[in-house]
């Protein structure tokens, strides 16, 4: 039975020392909810109460929480009698029961780092902020590799008197890295969408920004978002395999923009649309080749219908790669050119050949779609150009040769003058650099360029080669290959290599290893088309590869 909500919150008076309610929500997450609750309680006396809302779990989570509450007076457990289907309703339950002057949210599979509440509360009180936000880090598990979420927003402390003065705030759609003044949420009746609403954060954040709060931003780490891609049950937002997920994202984004427009927050609405092009559209577009024909067709049709509501200024405000993908979707009634779409949607973007020009010399997407102009490529700075570098990695017992082939791009590459490419082999899990090499470019014309059609302009390429020492790689795992291109005019461009397919390429090879005797190395293409490398050192690595392959065959 849900306990009754308090009718008179006891810590919302002007004379009371400000404290915080942490609302923890969970469903069938007994394996992690204990750590989440303990991380909230460990914040110290600033946390007056932790409200744990169990969304009718069937795995014993409720009983586990009751056991914790028996020994912790600050913990209140709310056990819902029916499952809500989403995250919004349990959070709304927590808002209704909060008795502190401030509140924040925590998911059952995440944690609050030490000092998070103190840092947020101090800034909120100092700056009289109705909303205070800090840095969230995404922690990949089990590797532990961390990456900051929207780090540009939280590079330094700031006070924002009105959200419209910092439109980039719409980029941070998370609700969990923020401290809210409880009376602010109640005064403006700000709640999450109820029921099964996958991207409830989008709508909640739009409602918050539409109310024009005074905000404080701090650079402190205030939230650790655990990403478990190998979990048996993916989180609602990570499970992007079905078209329903994309439709839910479209619906949430459309509703968010409507909320901002209804509040006359036109700058924020435009920023939200441009961010949709740069973030959501690119993320899903580069996964299209992982989906079946029916998904692609529906995705294209639904995306096209939504983009028709955007105006020219929305597109012009977006970074070029997302703008190009969006205009291509609008220009074609059916999915097309998906290999090129995937690569231009990648980060960093790569524009694959052919490089076509309209009769007046303007760069365009293709002869079939001349209305998709690429004229911006004639003026963009080199560090933003979507240059393509083909990469061929050939592991062998005599040494592993990496061949890089840099394509011309409407005369811009030749004008800059390619000189060298810095090559870094990065351990994906740890983010550490395992090897560095520098290769020098030589200009040449490929044989295939002489046979190219008259529509394929700018076909000069530059080639650089480097020998990598795979025998020195000691850990099993995945390595990314990152490039920094240097040009004679002093410019540079960070890039990744486009994985070339062909005979003898992207296959597993056994090479000698100084540390393990033997190393299995397999170059492969990531889902965005970039060249990467998997390694399995020693006999144990060989056995694990054989077992995984056998399991796939049996399956």
C-alpha positions as CSV (number, residue, x, y, z in Angstrom):
1,X,0.0,0.0,0.0
2,X,1.4,3.4,-0.9
3,X,1.9,5.6,2.2
4,X,-0.1,8.8,2.2
5,X,1.7,11.9,0.9
6,X,2.5,14.4,3.7
7,X,0.1,17.3,3.7
8,X,2.5,19.8,5.3
9,X,6.1,19.6,4.2
10,X,8.2,20.4,7.3
11,X,11.3,21.9,5.6
12,X,9.9,24.4,3.2
13,X,9.8,27.5,5.5
14,X,12.1,30.4,5.1
15,X,13.7,29.9,8.5
16,X,14.5,26.2,8.0
17,X,18.1,25.2,7.0
18,X,17.8,24.0,3.4
19,X,18.0,20.3,2.9
20,X,17.5,17.9,0.1
21,X,15.1,15.0,-0.8
22,X,16.6,12.4,-3.2
23,X,13.9,10.5,-5.1
24,X,15.2,7.0,-6.2
25,X,13.1,5.1,-8.6
26,X,13.4,1.5,-9.7
27,X,11.7,-1.6,-11.2
28,X,13.0,-5.1,-10.9
29,X,16.5,-3.9,-10.1
30,X,17.4,-5.6,-6.9
31,X,21.0,-6.1,-8.1
32,X,21.7,-2.3,-8.1
33,X,19.1,-0.4,-6.1
34,X,20.9,-0.9,-2.8
35,X,24.0,0.9,-4.1
36,X,21.9,3.7,-5.4
37,X,20.1,4.3,-2.1
38,X,23.3,4.0,-0.1
39,X,25.1,6.6,-2.4
40,X,22.2,9.0,-1.6
41,X,22.3,8.4,2.1
42,X,26.1,8.7,2.1
43,X,25.8,12.4,1.0
44,X,25.5,13.3,4.6
45,X,23.2,15.5,6.7
46,X,22.2,17.7,3.7
47,X,20.0,14.8,2.6
48,X,17.1,15.0,4.9
49,X,15.3,12.1,3.3
50,X,15.6,9.5,0.5
51,X,12.3,8.5,-1.0
52,X,12.6,5.1,-2.8
53,X,9.7,4.5,-5.2
54,X,9.5,0.8,-6.2
55,X,7.4,0.5,-9.4
56,X,5.7,-2.8,-8.4
57,X,8.8,-4.9,-8.8
58,X,8.6,-8.7,-9.0
59,X,12.2,-9.5,-8.0
60,X,12.2,-8.7,-4.3
61,X,13.3,-5.1,-4.7
62,X,10.5,-3.9,-2.4
63,X,11.4,-6.2,0.4
64,X,15.1,-5.3,0.0
65,X,14.2,-1.6,0.3
66,X,12.0,-2.3,3.4
67,X,14.9,-4.0,5.0
68,X,17.1,-1.0,4.4
69,X,14.5,1.4,5.7
70,X,14.2,-0.6,9.0
71,X,17.7,0.5,9.9
72,X,17.7,4.0,8.2
73,X,15.1,6.5,9.5
74,X,15.9,8.9,6.5
75,X,14.7,6.3,4.0
76,X,11.0,6.1,3.0
77,X,9.8,3.4,0.7
78,X,6.9,3.8,-1.6
79,X,5.7,0.6,-3.1
80,X,3.4,1.1,-6.0
81,X,0.5,-1.4,-6.4
82,X,0.6,-1.3,-10.2
83,X,3.5,-0.9,-12.6
84,X,3.4,2.5,-14.3
85,X,5.3,1.3,-17.4
86,X,7.8,4.2,-17.3
87,X,10.0,6.5,-15.2
88,X,7.7,9.5,-15.0
89,X,5.0,8.3,-12.6
90,X,7.4,7.1,-9.9
91,X,9.2,10.4,-10.0
92,X,6.0,12.3,-9.8
93,X,5.1,10.2,-6.7
94,X,8.4,11.3,-5.2
95,X,7.7,15.0,-6.0
96,X,4.4,14.7,-4.2
97,X,5.9,13.3,-1.0
98,X,9.1,15.4,-0.8
99,X,9.4,17.4,2.5
100,X,12.7,19.1,1.8
101,X,13.3,22.6,0.3
102,X,15.2,21.0,-2.6
103,X,14.9,17.7,-4.4
104,X,16.8,15.7,-7.0
105,X,16.3,12.3,-8.8
106,X,18.4,9.1,-8.9
107,X,17.8,6.0,-11.0
108,X,18.2,2.6,-9.3
109,X,21.1,1.5,-11.5
110,X,23.2,4.7,-11.1
111,X,24.9,6.4,-8.1
112,X,25.6,9.9,-6.7
113,X,29.4,10.6,-6.3
114,X,30.7,11.8,-2.9
115,X,30.0,15.4,-2.3
116,X,27.4,15.8,-5.1
117,X,24.6,17.1,-3.0
118,X,26.8,19.5,-0.9
119,X,28.2,21.0,-4.1
120,X,24.7,21.5,-5.7
121,X,23.1,22.8,-2.5
122,X,25.9,25.3,-1.8
123,X,25.6,26.8,-5.3
124,X,21.8,26.8,-5.2
125,X,21.8,28.8,-1.9
126,X,24.7,31.1,-2.8
127,X,23.1,32.1,-6.1
128,X,19.4,31.8,-5.1
129,X,18.9,29.4,-8.0
130,X,15.7,27.6,-8.6
131,X,17.6,25.0,-10.6
132,X,21.2,24.0,-10.1
133,X,23.0,21.6,-12.5
134,X,26.3,19.9,-12.5
135,X,28.4,17.4,-14.6
136,X,27.1,13.9,-15.3
137,X,29.6,11.3,-16.4
138,X,28.6,8.2,-18.3
139,X,30.4,5.1,-16.9
140,X,30.6,2.1,-19.3
141,X,30.4,-1.1,-17.4
142,X,32.1,-3.4,-16.8
143,X,35.1,-1.5,-18.2
144,X,34.6,1.6,-16.0
145,X,35.6,4.0,-18.8
146,X,34.0,7.4,-18.2
147,X,33.0,10.1,-20.6
148,X,31.4,13.5,-19.6
149,X,27.9,14.4,-20.7
150,X,27.6,17.9,-22.3
151,X,31.0,19.0,-20.8
152,X,30.8,22.3,-22.6
153,X,27.9,23.4,-20.4
154,X,29.8,22.6,-17.2
155,X,33.3,23.7,-18.0
156,X,33.1,26.5,-15.4
157,X,30.7,27.8,-12.8
158,X,28.1,30.2,-14.1
159,X,24.8,31.8,-13.2
160,X,22.1,32.0,-15.9
161,X,19.4,34.5,-15.1
162,X,17.2,33.3,-17.9
163,X,17.5,30.0,-20.0
164,X,17.1,31.9,-23.3
165,X,20.5,33.6,-22.6
166,X,22.1,30.1,-22.9
167,X,20.2,28.2,-25.6
168,X,22.6,25.3,-25.2
169,X,20.8,24.3,-22.0
170,X,18.3,22.4,-24.2
171,X,21.1,20.0,-25.1
172,X,21.2,18.6,-21.5
173,X,17.9,16.8,-21.4
174,X,18.8,14.8,-18.3
175,X,16.8,15.4,-15.1
176,X,19.1,13.5,-12.8
177,X,22.1,15.9,-12.7
178,X,20.1,18.8,-11.3
179,X,18.9,20.1,-8.0
180,X,15.4,21.6,-8.1
181,X,13.8,23.9,-5.6
182,X,10.7,22.0,-4.5
183,X,8.4,25.1,-4.4
184,X,9.5,26.0,-7.9
185,X,8.3,22.7,-9.3
186,X,5.1,22.9,-7.3
187,X,4.3,26.5,-8.1
188,X,4.6,25.8,-11.9
189,X,3.0,22.3,-11.6
190,X,6.0,20.8,-13.3
191,X,5.7,17.0,-13.6
192,X,6.9,14.2,-15.8
193,X,4.6,12.6,-18.3
194,X,2.8,9.7,-16.7
195,X,2.7,6.1,-17.8
196,X,4.9,4.5,-20.5
197,X,6.6,7.5,-21.9
198,X,10.2,6.6,-22.9
199,X,11.8,10.0,-23.2
200,X,10.1,11.6,-20.2
201,X,13.3,13.7,-19.4
202,X,12.8,15.6,-22.7
203,X,9.3,16.8,-21.7
204,X,10.2,17.5,-18.1
205,X,13.3,19.5,-19.0
206,X,11.2,21.6,-21.5
207,X,8.6,22.3,-18.8
208,X,11.4,23.4,-16.5
209,X,13.0,25.7,-19.1
210,X,9.6,27.1,-20.1
211,X,9.1,28.3,-16.6
212,X,12.3,30.5,-17.0
213,X,14.1,29.5,-13.8
214,X,17.2,31.3,-12.5
215,X,19.9,28.6,-12.9
216,X,23.4,27.9,-11.5
217,X,25.8,25.7,-13.3
218,X,28.8,24.0,-11.6
219,X,31.7,22.0,-12.9
220,X,31.5,19.4,-10.1
221,X,30.7,15.7,-10.9
222,X,27.2,15.3,-9.5
223,X,25.9,12.1,-11.1
224,X,27.3,8.8,-12.4
225,X,25.2,7.3,-15.2
226,X,25.9,3.6,-15.5
227,X,25.7,2.3,-19.1
228,X,25.3,-1.5,-19.2
229,X,25.1,-2.4,-22.9
230,X,25.4,-6.1,-22.2
231,X,22.5,-6.3,-19.8
232,X,19.8,-8.8,-20.4
233,X,17.2,-6.0,-20.3
234,X,18.5,-2.7,-21.8
235,X,17.2,0.5,-20.3
236,X,14.3,2.1,-22.2
237,X,16.5,4.7,-23.9
238,X,19.3,2.3,-24.9
239,X,17.0,-0.2,-26.6
240,X,16.9,1.5,-30.0
241,X,16.3,-1.6,-32.1
242,X,12.6,-1.1,-32.7
243,X,10.8,1.7,-34.6
244,X,8.6,2.3,-31.5
245,X,11.7,3.7,-29.8
246,X,12.3,6.2,-32.6
247,X,8.6,7.2,-32.7
248,X,8.7,7.8,-28.9
249,X,11.7,10.0,-29.4
250,X,10.0,12.0,-32.2
251,X,6.8,12.4,-30.0
252,X,8.8,13.5,-27.0
253,X,10.9,16.0,-29.0
254,X,7.8,17.4,-30.8
255,X,6.0,17.8,-27.4
256,X,9.1,19.5,-25.9
257,X,9.3,22.0,-28.8
258,X,5.6,22.8,-28.5
259,X,6.0,23.5,-24.8
260,X,8.8,25.9,-25.4
261,X,6.9,27.7,-28.2
262,X,3.8,27.9,-26.0
263,X,5.9,29.7,-23.4
264,X,7.2,32.1,-26.1
265,X,10.7,30.6,-25.8
266,X,11.5,30.7,-29.5
267,X,15.2,30.7,-29.1
268,X,15.1,27.6,-27.0
269,X,12.7,25.9,-29.4
270,X,15.1,26.6,-32.3
271,X,18.0,25.4,-30.4
272,X,16.1,22.2,-29.6
273,X,15.4,21.5,-33.2
274,X,18.9,22.2,-34.3
275,X,20.2,19.8,-31.6
276,X,17.7,17.2,-32.8
277,X,19.4,17.4,-36.2
278,X,22.9,17.2,-34.8
279,X,22.3,14.6,-32.1
280,X,19.2,12.4,-32.5
281,X,19.0,12.3,-36.3
282,X,22.7,11.5,-36.7
283,X,22.7,8.9,-33.9
284,X,19.8,6.9,-35.5
285,X,20.9,7.5,-39.1
286,X,24.3,5.9,-38.6
287,X,22.5,2.8,-37.3
288,X,20.2,2.4,-40.3
289,X,22.2,-0.3,-41.9
290,X,21.8,-2.4,-38.8
291,X,18.0,-2.5,-39.3
292,X,15.8,-4.4,-41.7
293,X,14.1,-2.9,-44.8
294,X,10.7,-2.4,-43.0
295,X,12.4,-0.5,-40.2
296,X,14.3,1.7,-42.6
297,X,11.2,2.5,-44.6
298,X,9.2,3.5,-41.6
299,X,12.0,5.4,-40.1
300,X,12.5,7.4,-43.3
301,X,8.8,8.2,-43.7
302,X,8.3,9.2,-40.0
303,X,11.4,11.3,-39.9
304,X,10.5,13.0,-43.2
305,X,7.1,13.9,-41.8
306,X,8.6,15.4,-38.7
307,X,11.3,17.4,-40.5
308,X,8.7,19.0,-42.6
309,X,7.7,21.0,-39.5
310,X,11.2,22.5,-39.4
311,X,11.9,25.9,-41.1
312,X,15.0,27.0,-42.9
313,X,16.4,28.8,-39.8
314,X,16.2,25.5,-37.8
315,X,18.4,23.8,-40.4
316,X,20.8,26.7,-40.7
317,X,21.3,26.7,-36.9
318,X,22.4,23.1,-36.9
319,X,26.0,21.8,-37.5
320,X,26.5,20.8,-41.1
321,X,26.5,17.0,-40.9
322,X,23.0,16.8,-39.3
323,X,21.8,19.5,-41.7
324,X,22.9,17.5,-44.7
325,X,21.3,14.3,-43.4
326,X,18.0,16.1,-42.7
327,X,17.9,17.7,-46.1
328,X,18.6,14.4,-47.8
329,X,15.7,12.8,-46.0
330,X,13.4,15.6,-47.1
331,X,14.7,15.4,-50.7
332,X,14.1,11.7,-51.2
333,X,10.8,9.9,-50.7
334,X,12.5,6.6,-49.8
335,X,15.7,5.5,-48.1
336,X,18.8,5.9,-50.3
337,X,22.5,6.2,-50.2
338,X,22.6,4.7,-46.8
339,X,26.3,3.9,-46.8
340,X,27.1,7.6,-47.4
341,X,24.4,8.7,-44.9
342,X,26.0,6.5,-42.2
343,X,29.4,8.0,-42.7
344,X,28.4,11.6,-42.9
345,X,26.3,11.0,-39.7
346,X,29.4,9.6,-37.9
347,X,31.5,11.6,-35.4
348,X,33.7,12.9,-36.9
349,X,31.8,13.1,-40.1
350,X,33.1,11.6,-43.3
351,X,31.7,12.3,-46.8
352,X,32.5,9.4,-49.1
353,X,33.0,9.8,-52.9
354,X,31.7,10.5,-55.4
355,X,32.1,14.3,-55.1
356,X,29.6,15.7,-57.6
357,X,29.1,19.3,-58.8
358,X,26.0,21.0,-60.3
359,X,26.4,22.5,-63.8
360,X,27.4,25.8,-62.2
361,X,30.2,24.1,-60.2
362,X,28.4,24.1,-56.8
363,X,29.1,20.9,-54.8
364,X,26.0,18.8,-54.4
365,X,25.1,15.4,-52.8
366,X,24.7,13.5,-56.1
367,X,23.6,13.9,-59.7
368,X,20.2,12.5,-58.7
369,X,19.8,14.8,-55.7
370,X,21.3,18.2,-56.8
371,X,18.9,20.0,-54.5
372,X,20.9,18.8,-51.5
373,X,23.6,21.5,-51.8
374,X,27.1,21.1,-50.3
375,X,28.2,24.6,-51.0
376,X,29.2,25.1,-47.4
377,X,32.1,22.8,-48.0
378,X,33.8,25.5,-50.1
379,X,33.9,27.8,-47.1
380,X,34.1,25.7,-43.9
381,X,37.4,25.7,-42.0
382,X,39.5,22.6,-42.5
383,X,39.1,21.4,-39.0
384,X,35.4,21.0,-39.7
385,X,35.5,19.5,-43.2
386,X,34.1,15.9,-43.5
387,X,37.3,14.6,-45.2
388,X,37.4,10.9,-45.9
389,X,40.5,8.8,-45.2
390,X,40.2,5.2,-46.3
391,X,42.1,2.8,-44.0
392,X,43.5,-0.6,-44.7
393,X,45.0,-2.6,-41.8
394,X,46.9,-5.7,-42.8
395,X,48.2,-7.7,-39.8
396,X,50.9,-10.2,-40.5
397,X,53.8,-12.0,-38.9
398,X,56.3,-9.5,-40.6
399,X,54.5,-6.4,-39.2
400,X,51.2,-4.8,-39.4
401,X,50.9,-2.2,-42.2
402,X,48.3,0.6,-42.0
403,X,47.6,2.3,-45.3
404,X,45.7,5.6,-45.3
405,X,44.2,7.1,-48.4
406,X,43.1,10.7,-48.1
407,X,40.5,11.9,-50.7
408,X,40.3,15.3,-52.2
409,X,37.2,17.3,-51.3
410,X,36.2,19.9,-53.9
411,X,39.8,21.2,-54.0
412,X,40.0,22.0,-50.3
413,X,42.4,19.3,-49.4
414,X,44.9,20.2,-52.2
415,X,44.7,23.9,-51.2
416,X,45.5,23.0,-47.6
417,X,48.4,20.7,-48.6
418,X,48.4,17.3,-46.8
419,X,51.6,16.7,-44.9
420,X,51.3,14.1,-42.1
421,X,48.9,12.0,-40.2
422,X,49.3,11.2,-36.5
423,X,48.0,7.8,-35.7
424,X,46.8,6.7,-32.3
425,X,45.7,3.3,-31.2
426,X,43.2,3.8,-28.4
427,X,42.0,1.2,-25.9
428,X,38.3,1.7,-26.1
429,X,37.5,0.6,-22.6
430,X,40.1,2.6,-20.8
431,X,40.5,5.5,-23.2
432,X,44.3,5.2,-23.0
433,X,46.7,5.6,-25.9
434,X,48.5,2.3,-26.6
435,X,50.6,3.4,-29.6
436,X,51.5,6.5,-31.6
437,X,52.9,6.7,-35.1
438,X,53.3,9.5,-37.7
439,X,52.9,8.9,-41.4
440,X,53.8,11.2,-44.3
441,X,51.4,11.7,-47.2
442,X,52.5,11.3,-50.9
443,X,50.2,12.6,-53.6
444,X,49.1,10.3,-56.4
445,X,46.2,9.6,-58.8
446,X,44.5,6.2,-58.4
447,X,43.9,4.0,-61.4
448,X,40.2,3.9,-60.6
449,X,40.1,7.7,-60.8
450,X,40.9,7.6,-64.5
451,X,37.8,5.4,-65.1
452,X,35.5,7.5,-62.9
453,X,32.5,9.0,-64.6
454,X,32.4,12.7,-65.5
455,X,30.2,13.4,-62.6
456,X,32.9,12.3,-60.1
457,X,35.1,15.4,-59.7
458,X,38.1,16.0,-57.4
459,X,39.4,12.4,-57.4
460,X,43.0,13.1,-56.4
461,X,44.2,11.1,-53.3
462,X,47.2,11.2,-51.0
463,X,48.6,8.0,-49.4
464,X,50.4,7.5,-46.2
465,X,51.7,4.2,-44.6
466,X,52.7,3.3,-41.1
467,X,53.8,0.0,-39.5
468,X,52.1,-0.8,-36.2
469,X,53.5,-3.1,-33.5
470,X,50.6,-5.3,-32.5
471,X,52.9,-7.6,-30.7
472,X,53.2,-5.0,-27.9
473,X,49.4,-5.0,-27.3
474,X,48.9,-6.9,-24.1
475,X,45.2,-6.9,-23.3
476,X,42.2,-8.5,-25.0
477,X,39.6,-6.0,-26.2
478,X,38.8,-3.4,-28.8
479,X,41.0,-0.6,-30.1
480,X,39.9,2.5,-32.0
481,X,42.2,4.1,-34.6
482,X,42.2,7.9,-34.4
483,X,43.9,10.3,-36.8
484,X,45.1,13.9,-36.7
485,X,45.8,15.2,-40.2
486,X,48.3,18.1,-40.5
487,X,48.4,20.4,-43.5
488,X,51.0,22.8,-45.0
489,X,48.8,25.8,-44.3
490,X,48.9,25.1,-40.5
491,X,45.4,23.7,-40.3
492,X,44.6,20.2,-39.0
493,X,41.6,17.9,-38.8
494,X,40.8,15.1,-36.3
495,X,39.4,12.1,-38.1
496,X,38.9,8.4,-38.1
497,X,39.6,6.0,-41.0
498,X,36.8,4.6,-43.2
499,X,37.2,0.8,-43.1
500,X,37.9,-0.5,-46.6
501,X,36.4,-3.9,-47.5
502,X,37.9,-6.2,-50.0
503,X,39.9,-9.5,-50.5
504,X,42.3,-10.1,-47.6
505,X,40.9,-7.2,-45.5
506,X,38.9,-7.3,-42.3
507,X,39.8,-10.8,-41.4
508,X,41.3,-12.4,-38.3
509,X,45.1,-13.1,-38.4
510,X,47.4,-14.7,-35.9
511,X,50.6,-12.6,-35.3
512,X,53.6,-13.2,-33.0
513,X,53.4,-11.5,-29.6
514,X,56.4,-10.7,-27.4
515,X,54.4,-10.9,-24.3
516,X,52.0,-13.8,-25.0
517,X,53.6,-15.7,-27.8
518,X,50.5,-15.3,-30.0
519,X,48.0,-12.6,-30.7
520,X,44.7,-12.9,-32.7
521,X,44.1,-9.6,-34.4
522,X,41.0,-8.7,-36.5
523,X,40.4,-5.3,-38.2
524,X,36.7,-4.6,-38.5
525,X,34.3,-1.8,-39.4
526,X,32.3,-0.2,-36.6
527,X,28.5,0.4,-37.2
528,X,29.4,3.9,-38.3
529,X,32.0,2.6,-40.8
530,X,35.2,3.5,-38.9
531,X,38.2,1.2,-38.9
532,X,38.8,-0.5,-35.5
533,X,40.7,-3.5,-34.2
534,X,39.9,-6.5,-31.9
535,X,42.7,-8.3,-30.2
536,X,42.8,-11.6,-28.2
537,X,46.3,-12.3,-26.9
538,X,47.7,-15.7,-25.8
539,X,46.2,-19.2,-25.7
540,X,43.4,-18.0,-23.4
541,X,42.4,-15.4,-26.0
542,X,42.4,-17.9,-28.8
543,X,40.2,-20.3,-26.8
544,X,37.7,-17.5,-26.0
545,X,37.4,-16.5,-29.6
546,X,36.8,-20.2,-30.6
547,X,34.2,-20.6,-27.9
548,X,32.3,-17.4,-29.0
549,X,32.4,-18.5,-32.6
550,X,31.1,-22.0,-31.7
551,X,28.3,-20.4,-29.7
552,X,27.3,-18.2,-32.6
553,X,27.2,-21.2,-34.9
554,X,25.2,-23.3,-32.5
555,X,22.8,-20.4,-32.0
